[in-house]
Amino acid sequence: MKETAKIFDVILIGGGLAGLCNAIHLSKFGTSVLLLEKNEYPKHKVCGEYISNEVLPYLSFLDIHPFDFGAVKIDQFQLSTRKNKLISAKLPLGGFGISRYQLDFMLAKKAKENGVLLIQDTVVEVDFHKELFHVSTKQKQKFRAKICIGSFGKRSLLDVKMNRNFIQRKAPYLGVKIHVKVDFPEDLVALHNFKGGYCGVSKVENGAINLCYITNYFEFQKYKNITDFQEQVVFQNAFLKEIFSESTPIFEKALTISQISFETKKPVENHIIFCGDSAGMIHPLCGNGMSMAIQSAQIASKLILNFLNGKGMTRDQLEKNYIRQWNRQFKWRLNAGHFIALLFRNDSIAAFLLQVLKRLPFLMPIIIKQTHGKPIDN
Ligand SMILES: Cc1cc2nc3c(=O)[nH]c(=O)nc-3n(C[C@H](O)[C@H](O)[C@H](O)COP(=O)(O)OP(=O)(O)OC[C@H]3O[C@@H](n4cnc5c(N)ncnc54)[C@H](O)[C@@H]3O)c2cc1C
């Protein structure tokens, strides 16, 4: 195994939204950054691809302007229950639709322009001793850094290696995504529930419509394949039946991911600062995971810059401050998200809630705000 002599300021493990935003932010201030990402860019990811507008000021600070590369504005919301009851509302803050294929690619391009060293390799081990992180990869490379950020997403073999607590618990959800061509309003994000899951529908760049659903794996397992599951279960929701049957697929086949878990994680473990889904995952029903990943990068980067700039911050203070700020920003959102998802899993409660929301529509923005933050300033 060959070890490079250079000691980086920061090594980032995983180049999704959290890793890439950290890389751009840190490199903007002259920090030496190595980003290790196992996949090539661009690549499609299972994701609803609706992002809350709260990230726009921060993305602009990073010199990323999603509307320049095709993002579409979304400010209307629809929700239907399994029993086809529908409610519509205006989104309090609104958001935009952009594919991860495009967004991650643009972020990676910016990171490289800023001088980030981006290597395609899978991290297999991280050790911390004598105030340095020693990171080993599948291609038998070894790197060292003063700071290590874990931004490797919802579930990785590294979580198993590190014996993180959440990995022992059940991860019973499965995600499916496809891009299609179908007539669908540009400014709308719809969430249609079906037995054991829900499907998000919204537009991304180039006129494509994202259809992305999450379902309980045990429910899914009862059927032969995706087509069978969709016909027997997903299409029980009349809105989904209409959208799916009128659409023409752009992808050759749907993308899937399994073992999605919403278990509580720790934002710092073994001195590694975790960002994005690696630190905690909000239920996708809330459409705020991407914005949380981006905002966690901002929190981590600001603190790390203070630590590296010798402003008298110790490693212990860095870690405690990050945990405190992470909890302040996200803990309430995560709990609210899990509670709302739990309510919508029960048919009678979901139907009752929809009746209440129809009669008292001012409650809808209040509920949405529980799972979202304010625009992120710099
Ligand atoms: C079905 C579904 C629908 C969703 N819909 C929405 C939505 O509409 N809106 C929203 O805001 N959020 C949504 N989310 C959540 C959102 O996708 C995540 O919160 C977001 O992707 C988190 O970004 P991240 O950077 O933490 O992780 P990721 O984007 O997953 O990035 C992690 C990266 O780490 C890399 N990696 C992993 N292990 C290693 C390793 N050992 N070495 C090197 N690299 C590694 C991976 O290849 C990956 O590129 C949805 C999630 C799901 C599952």
The ligand as a MOL file (V3000), in Angstrom:
LIG
                    3D

  0  0  0     0  0            999 V3000
M  V30 BEGIN CTAB
M  V30 COUNTS 53 58 0 0 0
M  V30 BEGIN ATOM
M  V30 1 C -36.4590 7.5940 -2.2480 0
M  V30 2 C -35.8500 8.8830 -1.8010 0
M  V30 3 C -36.3870 10.0950 -2.2470 0
M  V30 4 C -35.8120 11.3130 -1.8100 0
M  V30 5 N -36.3430 12.4820 -2.2600 0
M  V30 6 C -35.8450 13.6680 -1.8280 0
M  V30 7 C -36.3650 14.9050 -2.3020 0
M  V30 8 O -37.2320 14.9730 -3.1620 0
M  V30 9 N -35.8470 16.0500 -1.7730 0
M  V30 10 C -34.8480 16.0560 -0.8520 0
M  V30 11 O -34.4280 17.1420 -0.4060 0
M  V30 12 N -34.3010 14.8870 -0.4140 0
M  V30 13 C -34.7720 13.7080 -0.8900 0
M  V30 14 N -34.2060 12.5190 -0.4800 0
M  V30 15 C -33.0570 12.5640 0.4320 0
M  V30 16 C -31.7710 12.9310 -0.3100 0
M  V30 17 O -31.6000 12.1080 -1.4450 0
M  V30 18 C -30.5730 12.7510 0.6320 0
M  V30 19 O -30.8650 13.3530 1.8710 0
M  V30 20 C -29.2960 13.3640 0.0230 0
M  V30 21 O -28.9410 12.6740 -1.1470 0
M  V30 22 C -28.1540 13.2840 1.0310 0
M  V30 23 O -26.9430 13.6830 0.4210 0
M  V30 24 P -25.5470 13.1070 0.9560 0
M  V30 25 O -24.5080 13.9160 0.3260 0
M  V30 26 O -25.6040 12.9980 2.4310 0
M  V30 27 O -25.5140 11.5940 0.4490 0
M  V30 28 P -25.4140 11.0080 -1.0430 0
M  V30 29 O -25.9610 11.9480 -2.0320 0
M  V30 30 O -25.9980 9.6380 -0.9460 0
M  V30 31 O -23.8380 10.9060 -1.2920 0
M  V30 32 C -23.0270 9.9750 -0.6570 0
M  V30 33 C -21.8600 9.6620 -1.5810 0
M  V30 34 O -20.8910 8.8720 -0.8930 0
M  V30 35 C -20.3530 7.9260 -1.7950 0
M  V30 36 N -19.7730 6.8360 -0.9980 0
M  V30 37 C -20.4210 5.9440 -0.1950 0
M  V30 38 N -19.5470 5.1290 0.4180 0
M  V30 39 C -18.3220 5.5080 -0.0040 0
M  V30 40 C -17.0000 5.0490 0.2850 0
M  V30 41 N -16.7900 4.0350 1.1400 0
M  V30 42 N -15.9550 5.6550 -0.3370 0
M  V30 43 C -16.1510 6.6710 -1.2140 0
M  V30 44 N -17.3760 7.1480 -1.5050 0
M  V30 45 C -18.4460 6.5880 -0.9090 0
M  V30 46 C -21.5460 7.5190 -2.6660 0
M  V30 47 O -21.1370 6.9860 -3.9040 0
M  V30 48 C -22.2830 8.8460 -2.8040 0
M  V30 49 O -21.9270 9.5560 -3.9810 0
M  V30 50 C -34.7250 11.2990 -0.9160 0
M  V30 51 C -34.1750 10.0750 -0.4960 0
M  V30 52 C -34.7240 8.8900 -0.9380 0
M  V30 53 C -34.1280 7.5980 -0.4720 0
M  V30 END ATOM
M  V30 BEGIN BOND
M  V30 1 1 1 2
M  V30 2 1 2 3
M  V30 3 2 2 52
M  V30 4 2 3 4
M  V30 5 1 4 5
M  V30 6 1 4 50
M  V30 7 2 5 6
M  V30 8 1 6 7
M  V30 9 1 6 13
M  V30 10 2 7 8
M  V30 11 1 7 9
M  V30 12 1 9 10
M  V30 13 2 10 11
M  V30 14 1 10 12
M  V30 15 2 12 13
M  V30 16 1 13 14
M  V30 17 1 14 15
M  V30 18 1 14 50
M  V30 19 1 15 16
M  V30 20 1 16 17
M  V30 21 1 16 18
M  V30 22 1 18 19
M  V30 23 1 18 20
M  V30 24 1 20 21
M  V30 25 1 20 22
M  V30 26 1 22 23
M  V30 27 1 23 24
M  V30 28 2 24 25
M  V30 29 1 24 26
M  V30 30 1 24 27
M  V30 31 1 27 28
M  V30 32 2 28 29
M  V30 33 1 28 30
M  V30 34 1 28 31
M  V30 35 1 31 32
M  V30 36 1 32 33
M  V30 37 1 33 34
M  V30 38 1 33 48
M  V30 39 1 34 35
M  V30 40 1 35 36
M  V30 41 1 35 46
M  V30 42 1 36 37
M  V30 43 1 36 45
M  V30 44 2 37 38
M  V30 45 1 38 39
M  V30 46 1 39 40
M  V30 47 2 39 45
M  V30 48 1 40 41
M  V30 49 2 40 42
M  V30 50 1 42 43
M  V30 51 2 43 44
M  V30 52 1 44 45
M  V30 53 1 46 47
M  V30 54 1 46 48
M  V30 55 1 48 49
M  V30 56 2 50 51
M  V30 57 1 51 52
M  V30 58 1 52 53
M  V30 END BOND
M  V30 END CTAB
M  END
